[in-house]
Amino acid sequence: MIQVSDHGMAREFKEPEIGQIHMFLSTTKELRDAVIETYSDPEHAYFKKMMEKEHALEFLVGLNKELDGEDEFLTRSMF
């Protein structure tokens, strides 16, 4: 359950597995995004994490052209 104070502070409580997390959010969009990220489908979260790793790898390979042929090896070793 999320409680929002008058000062834009949201607190999650009554969920001991999460613990007490305090978030200071200035807009409702930030609150909405935080809730979606926290309670999103686990498969979606896994997919998002995989995409972040892939984008990071593409960025790193782009920095060093000598690694262009090794990107497949790096991908297999990262995942």
Residue pairs with C-beta under 8 A, 6 or more apart in sequence:
1 12
1 13
1 14
1 15
2 10
2 11
2 12
2 31
2 35
3 10
3 11
3 13
4 10
4 31
5 11
8 24
8 25
8 26
8 27
9 22
9 23
9 24
9 25
10 22
10 23
10 25
10 31
10 34
11 20
11 21
11 22
11 23
12 18
12 20
12 21
12 23
12 38
13 20
18 38
23 31
23 34
25 31
25 34
37 45
50 79
53 78
53 79
54 75
57 71
57 74
57 75
57 78
58 71
60 67
61 67
61 68
61 71
61 74
67 74
